């Protein structure tokens, strides 16, 4: 399936059309080729999102699992198929009611970066009426504590299919492309579900 990503975006996460149970997403590279397949498991008490190397789901790339069943400030552990942790992402509960905010942690639990929705005013307007979400789609920035911009995630205007573009600005050993892809898949699964 060929796909043309927006200029400057290394990855595009796009919701699979006509999926009835659980959410599924294709991950495209900058050349429009499918490089991964993301699936949110249906009917799980704890969120369970998997990133596979292809839609055949024979080889897992990453697993993102919520630590608890119901948690407003949910933490997702991100692991490789070997069980090795590459870190975790924690949603900042109350702050995310008005403006989505996440923290990215190392495997040792050290805070590495924040992922925050672009504009506080637009974030509130998007929550009040979906027309604002169509006129000004969400944009997230992943920023390290020293102010280094690691990546930008932005939703694209599309009435029918949820699509999230990923631009990696800085190569970083701590917040690498796998961590950025995990963050993008979580945003696509959670925000895509809230907007549908």
C-alpha positions as CSV (number, residue, x, y, z in Angstrom):
1,X,0.0,0.0,0.0
2,X,1.8,3.2,-1.2
3,X,1.3,6.4,0.8
4,X,2.8,9.9,0.5
5,X,3.8,11.4,3.9
6,X,4.0,15.1,4.5
7,X,7.4,16.7,3.7
8,X,9.9,16.5,6.6
9,X,8.1,13.7,8.4
10,X,10.1,10.5,8.9
11,X,7.1,8.4,10.0
12,X,3.3,8.5,9.6
13,X,1.0,6.6,11.8
14,X,-2.3,6.0,10.0
15,X,-5.4,4.3,11.4
16,X,-6.5,1.1,9.6
17,X,-9.9,1.7,8.0
18,X,-12.8,-0.7,8.9
19,X,-11.3,-2.3,12.0
20,X,-14.1,-3.3,14.3
21,X,-12.4,-4.5,17.5
22,X,-9.4,-2.7,18.9
23,X,-7.5,0.0,17.0
24,X,-4.9,-0.8,14.4
25,X,-2.4,1.5,12.7
26,X,0.1,1.2,9.8
27,X,3.4,3.0,10.3
28,X,4.9,4.4,7.1
29,X,8.4,5.6,6.5
30,X,9.3,8.8,4.7
31,X,9.2,6.9,1.4
32,X,5.6,5.8,2.0
33,X,6.4,2.2,2.7
34,X,4.9,0.3,5.6
35,X,7.6,-0.3,8.2
36,X,5.5,-1.4,11.2
37,X,2.0,-2.4,12.2
38,X,0.5,-1.3,15.6
39,X,-2.4,-3.0,17.2
40,X,-4.3,-2.1,20.4
41,X,-5.7,-5.3,21.9
42,X,-9.5,-5.3,22.4
43,X,-11.3,-6.2,25.6
44,X,-8.2,-5.8,27.8
45,X,-8.5,-4.5,31.4
46,X,-5.1,-3.0,31.1
47,X,-4.2,-1.2,27.9
48,X,-2.0,-3.5,25.7
49,X,-0.6,-2.0,22.5
50,X,1.9,-3.9,20.3
51,X,4.1,-2.7,17.5
52,X,5.0,-5.4,15.0
53,X,7.4,-5.4,12.0
54,X,4.5,-6.2,9.6
55,X,0.7,-6.7,9.5
56,X,1.3,-10.5,9.7
57,X,2.2,-9.9,13.4
58,X,4.9,-12.7,13.3
59,X,7.6,-10.5,14.9
60,X,7.0,-8.0,17.7
61,X,9.0,-4.8,17.7
62,X,7.7,-3.2,20.9
63,X,5.1,-3.9,23.6
64,X,3.4,-1.0,25.5
65,X,1.4,-2.1,28.5
66,X,-0.3,0.0,31.1
67,X,0.8,-0.7,34.7
68,X,-2.7,-0.5,36.2
69,X,-6.3,-1.1,35.2
70,X,-7.8,2.3,35.8
71,X,-5.4,5.2,36.3
72,X,-6.0,8.8,35.3
73,X,-2.2,9.3,35.2
74,X,-1.5,6.0,33.5
75,X,2.1,4.8,33.0
76,X,3.0,2.6,30.0
77,X,6.0,0.3,30.2
78,X,7.7,-0.1,26.8
79,X,9.6,-3.3,26.3
80,X,11.5,-5.1,23.5
81,X,10.5,-8.7,22.6
82,X,13.4,-9.9,24.9
83,X,11.6,-8.3,27.8
84,X,14.2,-5.6,28.1
85,X,12.7,-2.2,29.0
86,X,13.5,0.8,26.9
87,X,11.6,3.1,29.2
88,X,8.1,4.3,30.1
89,X,5.6,7.0,29.3
90,X,3.4,8.5,32.0
91,X,0.4,10.7,31.3
92,X,0.1,13.7,33.6
93,X,-3.4,13.1,34.7
94,X,-5.0,16.4,35.8
95,X,-2.9,18.5,33.4
96,X,-3.9,16.3,30.5
97,X,-7.6,17.3,31.0
98,X,-6.9,20.7,29.6
99,X,-3.7,20.1,27.6
100,X,-2.2,16.7,27.0
101,X,1.1,16.2,28.8
102,X,3.3,13.1,29.1
103,X,6.6,12.3,30.7
104,X,9.2,10.0,29.1
105,X,11.4,8.0,31.5
106,X,14.5,5.8,31.1
107,X,14.4,2.1,32.1
108,X,15.8,3.2,35.5
109,X,12.9,5.6,36.0
110,X,14.9,8.8,35.3
111,X,12.8,11.5,33.6
112,X,14.2,12.1,30.1
113,X,11.8,14.4,28.3
114,X,8.3,15.7,28.2
115,X,5.7,15.4,25.4
116,X,3.2,18.3,25.5
117,X,0.3,19.4,23.3
118,X,1.2,22.6,21.4
119,X,-1.2,25.4,22.6
120,X,-3.1,25.5,25.9
121,X,-5.8,27.7,24.4
122,X,-6.3,25.5,21.3
123,X,-6.2,22.4,23.5
124,X,-9.1,23.6,25.5
125,X,-11.0,24.7,22.4
126,X,-10.4,21.3,20.8
127,X,-12.0,19.7,23.9
128,X,-15.0,22.0,23.8
129,X,-16.0,21.4,20.2
130,X,-14.7,19.0,17.5
131,X,-14.8,21.8,14.9
132,X,-11.7,23.3,16.5
133,X,-9.9,19.9,16.3
134,X,-10.6,19.9,12.5
135,X,-9.5,23.5,12.0
136,X,-6.4,23.2,14.2
137,X,-5.3,19.6,14.6
138,X,-3.2,18.5,17.6
139,X,0.5,18.9,17.6
140,X,2.9,17.5,20.3
141,X,6.5,18.3,21.0
142,X,8.9,15.9,22.7
143,X,11.5,18.1,24.5
144,X,14.4,17.2,26.8
145,X,14.9,19.0,30.1
146,X,17.7,21.0,28.5
147,X,15.2,22.4,25.9
148,X,16.4,20.2,23.0
149,X,13.5,19.5,20.7
150,X,13.7,15.7,19.9
151,X,10.5,15.2,17.8
152,X,7.2,16.7,16.7
153,X,4.0,14.7,16.3
154,X,1.1,16.3,14.5
155,X,-2.3,15.1,13.5
156,X,-3.4,15.8,9.9
157,X,-6.8,17.1,8.9
158,X,-8.8,14.2,7.6
159,X,-12.5,13.6,8.1
160,X,-12.3,9.8,7.6
161,X,-8.9,8.4,8.7
162,X,-6.8,9.4,11.8
163,X,-3.3,10.2,10.7
164,X,-0.3,11.3,12.8
165,X,2.9,12.6,11.3
166,X,6.2,12.1,13.2
167,X,9.3,14.4,12.6
168,X,12.5,13.4,14.4
169,X,14.6,16.6,14.8
170,X,17.5,15.3,16.9
171,X,19.2,11.9,17.1
172,X,19.3,11.1,20.8
173,X,20.6,8.0,22.6
174,X,18.2,8.3,25.5
175,X,15.0,9.2,23.5
176,X,15.7,7.2,20.3
177,X,13.4,6.6,17.4
178,X,11.9,3.5,19.0
179,X,10.8,5.6,22.0
180,X,9.4,8.3,19.7
181,X,7.5,5.6,17.7
182,X,6.1,4.2,21.0
183,X,5.0,7.7,22.0
184,X,3.4,8.2,18.5
185,X,1.5,4.9,18.7
186,X,0.2,5.7,22.2
187,X,-1.0,9.1,21.1
188,X,-2.6,7.6,18.0
189,X,-4.4,4.9,20.0
190,X,-5.5,7.1,22.9
191,X,-6.2,10.4,21.1
192,X,-7.6,8.6,18.1
193,X,-10.0,6.8,20.4
194,X,-11.1,9.9,22.2
195,X,-11.8,11.8,18.9
196,X,-13.8,9.0,17.3
